[in-house]
Every structure is written in structure tokens, then in C-alpha cells.
Amino acid sequence: MEVKVSKVRYERNPLVQVRELVFKEKTVKVGSARELVDTGTGEVSNVNAIYQRKIVDAERFAKVYLEGLSKTFGLTKSSQRVFQSILKLCEKDTDSIWMNFMTVSKADPDLPESTFYRGMKELLKHGFIAHSDIPNKFWINPHLFFNGDRVKFITEYVKSSSSEDQRKRDELERNGQTRLTE
């Protein structure tokens, strides 16, 4: 089978512009260079982005959301399971939840008590939930527990500096030059 190649010739590179490719269930944007500003340091950096937008049903959305959080925070199976149960129990537009093993076991009857406590400990450690001053009442992180219909998980890849670059930086610092940012 022969693939036909376009014979169109260009005076300027046509691939420099942002391109958007639309497929059945996803949209892919390529080449959207953007300036990002670090609000902490004020550092401005240009970022070349490859952006993919997928449309999924509610069940798949919940699964993708849990997988994204698990990967981002390195959650264990125990904390993933407890997180799922808390999501089921959460009421809309609230920042707290009344919870103990008995209430969570109603949402997940097969959840072992030891798994519940391991998962709770990890969710507390990672800032998903926090103890309140009232027993069995927990504050929930509204940035992680939400009833929205969109979520973005962003992974930025930064090329590490070579050992030669690092050696030069170290030498400049030894000679008294200070770093502008960490």
C-alpha cells in the first residue's frame, strides 16, 4: 500500500502555529508555547506544551480521577480505597465529613478495619483530610474532593543540567556569586 505525500511547498514553516487535532473522544493540541510565571519567585519560563483533552463518562471520570491522584501523591491501595469511600459519602458544597470505620464500612462493606485505619493515616499525611477539634469529624481538602466535571493532571518534565553545567555553577558559587533562585 502506497502512502501519498503532499507535494505542497511552503515558504515558511507551517508547523510553528498551534495545531489542534480532533478525534472521536479526545482533542490534542500541539505546540502551544506559553509563558509561565512562578508566583513565588517571579521567574518567567517558556513552556512548550502538548495538551490532550478527553471526554469520558461519569464512571470513567471517577476512575481516571482516582488514578491521577494516586499517581501524583503515590497513594497505596489502602488509601485509594478509603478515598473512594469518602468520595461516596461526601455531600456537595461542604468542607467537612463525619466519619469513622462504621460509616465508611456502609459505603464499602468489604473494607477491612485495618485497611481503613492505614488509609486514613495516609490521607491525613498527604493532606487529603485533617482532624477537626470534634471527634469523628474531619476537614476535607476541597482541592482534592470536589464534585466538578473537569480535572487536569499536569506533569512538567525539566531536563536536568549536565555535570559540566553543574560544575560551572558550583565554581561560580565558590567565587562568591549567589543563586538568583533555588
VMD Tcl script that draws the C-alpha trace (Angstrom):
set ca {
  {0.00 0.00 0.00}
  {1.44 3.35 -1.02}
  {1.09 6.44 1.15}
  {0.51 9.66 -0.79}
  {2.60 12.57 0.38}
  {1.53 16.16 -0.19}
  {3.59 18.00 -2.76}
  {2.70 21.39 -1.33}
  {5.78 23.51 -0.67}
  {5.96 26.23 1.96}
  {7.98 29.42 2.05}
  {7.69 29.48 5.87}
  {7.35 26.65 8.35}
  {3.59 25.91 8.65}
  {4.11 23.74 11.73}
  {5.08 26.64 14.01}
  {1.45 27.56 14.66}
  {-0.56 25.80 17.35}
  {-2.26 22.76 15.87}
  {-5.41 21.16 17.19}
  {-6.26 17.63 16.18}
  {-9.81 16.48 16.92}
  {-10.51 12.77 17.31}
  {-13.65 10.92 18.36}
  {-13.15 11.14 22.14}
  {-10.20 13.47 22.51}
  {-8.62 16.67 21.30}
  {-4.85 17.08 21.06}
  {-3.16 20.48 20.90}
  {0.49 20.63 19.92}
  {2.96 23.48 20.06}
  {1.27 25.87 22.42}
  {4.30 27.65 23.83}
  {3.24 29.62 26.89}
  {4.96 31.82 29.37}
  {4.51 30.57 32.90}
  {5.29 32.75 35.90}
  {6.31 31.22 39.22}
  {4.35 33.36 41.69}
  {6.83 32.53 44.46}
  {9.99 33.61 42.68}
  {8.69 35.70 39.78}
  {10.72 33.53 37.40}
  {9.30 33.52 33.86}
  {9.81 30.45 31.71}
  {8.61 29.45 28.28}
  {6.96 26.06 28.21}
  {6.15 24.06 25.12}
  {3.01 22.08 25.78}
  {1.38 19.03 24.30}
  {-2.15 19.08 25.61}
  {-4.69 16.27 25.37}
  {-8.36 16.68 26.29}
  {-10.55 13.58 26.62}
  {-14.29 13.32 27.10}
  {-15.28 10.38 29.32}
  {-18.43 9.12 31.02}
  {-19.00 9.55 34.78}
  {-17.69 6.11 35.73}
  {-14.50 6.52 33.69}
  {-14.06 10.06 35.04}
  {-14.10 8.76 38.63}
  {-11.57 6.05 37.74}
  {-9.25 8.47 35.91}
  {-9.51 10.96 38.79}
  {-8.55 8.35 41.38}
  {-5.70 7.05 39.19}
  {-4.37 10.59 38.67}
  {-4.42 11.41 42.38}
  {-2.88 8.05 43.25}
  {-0.04 8.57 40.80}
  {0.55 12.20 41.81}
  {0.61 11.51 45.56}
  {1.90 7.92 45.46}
  {-1.17 6.58 47.27}
  {-1.30 2.96 48.37}
  {-4.26 0.67 47.66}
  {-5.47 1.23 51.24}
  {-5.68 5.00 50.92}
  {-7.20 4.73 47.43}
  {-9.97 2.54 48.80}
  {-10.70 4.84 51.74}
  {-10.58 7.88 49.43}
  {-13.18 6.25 47.16}
  {-15.42 5.59 50.16}
  {-15.09 9.17 51.37}
  {-15.99 10.43 47.89}
  {-19.20 8.38 48.05}
  {-20.04 9.80 51.49}
  {-19.18 13.44 50.75}
  {-22.06 15.85 50.50}
  {-21.97 18.57 47.88}
  {-20.65 22.01 48.90}
  {-19.22 21.00 52.26}
  {-15.70 21.06 53.65}
  {-16.15 18.51 56.42}
  {-17.34 14.96 56.93}
  {-18.42 12.89 59.93}
  {-16.56 9.64 59.66}
  {-15.47 6.54 61.48}
  {-14.98 2.92 60.46}
  {-18.69 2.12 60.82}
  {-19.82 4.93 58.50}
  {-17.20 4.10 55.86}
  {-18.00 0.37 56.03}
  {-21.56 1.22 54.95}
  {-20.15 2.63 51.71}
  {-17.67 -0.27 51.36}
  {-18.91 -3.32 53.34}
  {-15.88 -5.44 52.41}
  {-13.38 -2.89 53.72}
  {-11.24 -4.43 56.50}
  {-10.86 -2.24 59.59}
  {-7.06 -2.37 59.40}
  {-7.20 -1.12 55.78}
  {-9.46 1.74 56.87}
  {-7.00 2.92 59.52}
  {-3.95 2.56 57.23}
  {-5.77 4.52 54.51}
  {-6.89 7.23 56.95}
  {-3.35 7.65 58.26}
  {-2.03 8.12 54.72}
  {-4.81 10.53 53.68}
  {-4.05 12.60 56.79}
  {-0.31 12.54 55.99}
  {-0.86 13.74 52.39}
  {-3.30 16.50 53.34}
  {-6.43 14.97 51.81}
  {-8.19 15.23 55.18}
  {-7.40 16.82 58.54}
  {-8.65 16.21 62.08}
  {-11.13 18.73 63.43}
  {-11.44 19.61 67.09}
  {-14.54 17.37 67.32}
  {-14.12 13.57 67.44}
  {-15.05 11.72 64.19}
  {-15.32 15.00 62.26}
  {-12.71 15.58 59.56}
  {-11.96 18.54 57.34}
  {-11.69 17.60 53.68}
  {-9.38 19.27 51.19}
  {-11.74 20.97 48.69}
  {-8.99 20.92 46.06}
  {-8.98 17.12 46.11}
  {-12.59 16.30 47.00}
  {-14.81 18.10 44.55}
  {-17.96 17.48 42.59}
  {-16.79 19.12 39.39}
  {-16.79 17.72 35.89}
  {-13.25 18.66 34.79}
  {-9.80 17.90 36.09}
  {-6.28 18.42 34.76}
  {-3.26 16.49 35.94}
  {-0.13 18.25 34.81}
  {3.31 16.70 34.78}
  {6.16 19.01 33.87}
  {9.36 17.46 32.60}
  {12.53 19.50 33.18}
  {15.75 18.38 31.59}
  {18.45 18.06 34.24}
  {21.60 20.08 33.78}
  {24.71 18.27 32.63}
  {27.52 17.59 35.05}
  {29.61 20.22 33.19}
  {26.90 22.86 33.74}
  {26.70 21.91 37.41}
  {30.48 22.10 37.77}
  {30.47 25.63 36.31}
  {27.64 26.71 38.64}
  {29.44 25.29 41.66}
  {32.63 27.15 40.68}
  {30.74 30.46 40.31}
  {29.21 29.97 43.76}
  {32.64 29.22 45.26}
  {33.83 32.51 43.75}
  {31.08 34.41 45.55}
  {28.23 34.52 43.05}
  {24.88 33.84 44.67}
  {21.95 31.99 43.14}
  {19.00 34.01 41.87}
  {16.53 31.16 42.54}
  {16.60 27.76 44.18}
}
mol new
graphics top color blue
foreach p $ca { graphics top sphere $p radius 0.5 }
foreach p [lrange $ca 0 end-1] q [lrange $ca 1 end] { graphics top cylinder $p $q radius 0.2 }
display resetview
